[in-house]
Amino acid sequence: MKRFLSPLVALTAGSAVILGTHPVLAHGSAAGGALGGLTHPLLGLDHLFMLMAAGTAASFISSQLLLWALGGAVIGAAVGFTGFNIASAEVLAALAISVLGGVILLADRYANTSNYNILTTISGAVVGAGISIHAMLHGLEAPKDASTLLWWSGALVSSVLVCGGTYLLLKKLPITWTKAAAIAFLAIGGLLAFGPLGLLAGGAGA
């Protein structure tokens, strides 16, 4: 029990500190160039935690989820770049983090059962949909000028590093870290969607 609680406490406490000290999470226009693209997914906590959640799910459920994430990123970015948006996209983007945390916990519960293959497919759809919402927001924020290609290249590199790095790290760590991360993602998504920071973000972006 102590082996499980230690990483859980560390992750939850660290996340609470970050969420409590980070500035407003509203999205707007992004700085251009490769450096702007490289840092953009890292500066928005919702984007950062979604990438980490996708990497965590892939490390525990199936590496194929990384392909689902890539597909969702391409589709979402293309849609957002055209200027298309959906209602409450910010809230949905945050809740996608919580949903993915729940999916990881369900995968643990139903491991080695007849329902696991179905859950794997559902997990892929959740990852693809969640990442696509975040990528759509990136597309809305991305610069539409001569620096566009460099910006997207930088955003892709940092996204792959975070998602892939999380995947590789958790493949080597004890499974308790993955379970702790899943619980943390459940809480983090809710805090971002409905907590004080989420309200500030919605007001600033209105």
C-alpha positions as CSV (number, residue, x, y, z in Angstrom):
1,M,0.0,0.0,0.0
2,K,2.8,2.4,0.9
3,R,4.4,1.7,-2.5
4,F,1.2,2.9,-4.2
5,L,0.6,5.9,-2.0
6,S,4.1,7.4,-2.3
7,P,3.9,8.1,-6.1
8,L,0.2,9.1,-5.8
9,V,1.0,11.7,-3.1
10,A,3.9,13.0,-5.0
11,L,2.0,13.4,-8.3
12,T,-1.1,14.8,-6.8
13,A,0.8,17.3,-4.5
14,G,3.0,18.4,-7.4
15,S,0.0,18.9,-9.7
16,A,-1.8,20.9,-7.1
17,V,1.2,23.2,-6.6
18,I,1.5,23.7,-10.4
19,L,-2.2,24.4,-10.8
20,G,-2.3,26.7,-7.9
21,T,0.6,28.9,-9.1
22,H,0.2,28.8,-12.9
23,P,-1.3,31.9,-14.6
24,V,-4.6,32.0,-16.5
25,L,-4.9,29.1,-19.0
26,A,-7.0,30.9,-21.7
27,H,-5.8,30.4,-25.2
28,G,-5.1,33.1,-27.7
29,S,-2.8,33.8,-30.6
30,A,0.6,32.0,-30.4
31,A,4.1,33.4,-31.0
32,G,5.4,32.5,-34.4
33,G,8.6,30.6,-35.4
34,A,10.0,27.3,-34.5
35,L,10.6,28.3,-30.9
36,G,7.1,29.6,-30.5
37,G,5.8,26.2,-31.8
38,L,8.2,24.3,-29.6
39,T,7.1,26.0,-26.4
40,H,3.4,26.3,-27.1
41,P,2.3,22.7,-26.1
42,L,4.4,23.1,-23.0
43,L,3.1,26.4,-21.7
44,G,-0.6,25.4,-21.6
45,L,-1.1,23.0,-18.8
46,D,-4.2,21.4,-20.4
47,H,-2.1,20.6,-23.5
48,L,0.8,19.4,-21.5
49,F,-1.2,17.1,-19.2
50,M,-3.1,15.7,-22.2
51,L,0.1,14.7,-23.9
52,M,1.3,13.1,-20.7
53,A,-2.0,11.3,-20.3
54,A,-1.8,9.9,-23.8
55,G,1.7,8.7,-23.2
56,T,0.7,7.1,-19.9
57,A,-2.3,5.3,-21.6
58,A,-0.1,4.0,-24.4
59,S,2.5,2.7,-21.9
60,F,-0.1,0.7,-20.0
61,I,-2.7,-0.3,-22.6
62,S,-1.1,-0.4,-26.0
63,S,1.6,1.4,-28.0
64,Q,-1.0,1.6,-30.8
65,L,-2.5,4.5,-28.9
66,L,0.4,6.6,-30.0
67,L,-0.8,6.2,-33.6
68,W,-4.3,7.2,-32.5
69,A,-2.8,10.3,-30.9
70,L,-0.9,11.2,-34.1
71,G,-4.1,10.7,-36.2
72,G,-6.1,12.9,-33.9
73,A,-3.4,15.5,-33.9
74,V,-3.3,15.7,-37.7
75,I,-7.1,15.9,-38.0
76,G,-7.6,18.4,-35.2
77,A,-4.9,20.7,-36.3
78,A,-6.2,20.8,-39.9
79,V,-9.7,21.5,-38.6
80,G,-8.6,24.2,-36.2
81,F,-6.3,25.8,-38.9
82,T,-9.4,26.5,-41.0
83,G,-10.9,28.5,-38.2
84,F,-13.5,26.0,-37.2
85,N,-14.3,25.8,-33.5
86,I,-16.8,23.9,-31.2
87,A,-18.7,25.2,-28.2
88,S,-17.0,24.8,-24.9
89,A,-13.8,23.4,-26.5
90,E,-11.7,24.5,-23.6
91,V,-13.8,22.6,-21.1
92,L,-13.9,19.5,-23.3
93,A,-10.1,19.7,-23.7
94,A,-9.7,19.6,-20.0
95,L,-12.3,16.9,-19.4
96,A,-10.5,14.7,-22.0
97,I,-7.6,14.5,-19.5
98,S,-10.0,13.2,-16.8
99,V,-11.7,10.7,-19.2
100,L,-8.3,9.3,-20.2
101,G,-7.3,8.9,-16.6
102,G,-10.5,6.9,-16.0
103,V,-9.9,4.8,-19.1
104,I,-6.4,3.8,-17.7
105,L,-8.0,2.7,-14.4
106,L,-10.6,0.7,-16.3
107,A,-7.9,-1.0,-18.3
108,D,-6.3,-2.0,-15.1
109,R,-9.5,-3.4,-13.8
110,Y,-10.4,-5.4,-16.9
111,A,-6.9,-6.6,-17.8
112,N,-6.8,-10.3,-18.8
113,T,-10.6,-10.4,-19.4
114,S,-12.7,-10.8,-22.5
115,N,-13.6,-7.2,-22.5
116,Y,-10.0,-5.9,-22.7
117,N,-9.8,-5.9,-26.5
118,I,-13.0,-3.8,-26.7
119,L,-11.6,-1.4,-24.1
120,T,-8.4,-1.1,-26.1
121,T,-10.4,0.1,-29.1
122,I,-12.4,2.5,-26.9
123,S,-9.1,3.8,-25.5
124,G,-7.8,4.5,-29.0
125,A,-11.0,6.5,-29.8
126,V,-10.7,8.4,-26.6
127,V,-7.1,9.3,-27.2
128,G,-7.8,10.3,-30.8
129,A,-10.8,12.4,-29.9
130,G,-9.1,14.1,-26.9
131,I,-5.9,14.9,-28.8
132,S,-7.9,16.2,-31.8
133,I,-9.7,18.8,-29.6
134,H,-6.4,20.0,-28.2
135,A,-4.9,20.0,-31.7
136,M,-7.9,22.0,-32.9
137,L,-7.2,24.6,-30.3
138,H,-3.5,24.7,-31.5
139,G,-4.8,25.2,-35.0
140,L,-6.9,28.2,-34.0
141,E,-3.9,29.7,-32.2
142,A,-1.2,28.9,-34.7
143,P,0.3,31.8,-36.7
144,K,-1.0,32.0,-40.3
145,D,2.0,33.6,-42.0
146,A,5.4,32.7,-43.3
147,S,6.4,31.1,-40.0
148,T,3.5,28.6,-40.1
149,L,5.5,25.6,-41.2
150,L,8.3,26.2,-38.6
151,W,5.7,26.7,-35.9
152,W,4.0,23.4,-36.6
153,S,7.3,21.6,-36.8
154,G,8.3,22.9,-33.4
155,A,4.9,22.0,-31.9
156,L,5.2,18.5,-33.3
157,V,8.7,18.0,-31.9
158,S,7.8,19.1,-28.4
159,S,4.5,17.1,-28.5
160,V,6.3,13.9,-29.6
161,L,9.0,14.4,-26.9
162,V,6.4,14.8,-24.1
163,C,4.1,12.0,-25.2
164,G,6.8,9.6,-26.2
165,G,9.0,10.5,-23.2
166,T,6.1,9.7,-20.9
167,Y,5.5,6.5,-22.6
168,L,9.1,5.3,-22.4
169,L,9.5,6.5,-18.8
170,L,6.4,4.7,-17.5
171,K,7.3,1.5,-19.3
172,K,10.3,1.3,-17.0
173,L,8.7,2.4,-13.8
174,P,6.6,0.2,-11.5
175,I,2.9,0.0,-12.4
176,T,2.0,1.9,-9.3
177,W,3.3,5.0,-10.9
178,T,0.9,4.6,-13.9
179,K,-2.1,4.1,-11.5
180,A,-1.1,7.1,-9.5
181,A,-0.8,9.2,-12.7
182,A,-4.2,8.0,-13.8
183,I,-5.8,9.2,-10.6
184,A,-3.9,12.5,-10.8
185,F,-5.2,13.0,-14.4
186,L,-8.8,12.4,-13.1
187,A,-8.4,15.3,-10.6
188,I,-6.4,17.6,-12.9
189,G,-8.9,17.5,-15.7
190,G,-11.7,18.5,-13.3
191,L,-9.6,21.3,-11.8
192,L,-8.8,22.7,-15.2
193,A,-12.4,22.4,-16.4
194,F,-14.4,23.6,-13.4
195,G,-11.9,24.9,-10.9
196,P,-11.0,28.6,-10.3
197,L,-8.3,28.5,-13.1
198,G,-10.9,27.2,-15.5
199,L,-13.3,30.0,-14.7
200,L,-10.5,32.6,-15.1
201,A,-9.5,31.0,-18.4
202,G,-13.1,31.1,-19.7
203,G,-13.6,34.7,-18.7
204,A,-10.3,35.9,-20.2
205,G,-11.0,34.1,-23.5
206,A,-14.5,35.4,-23.9
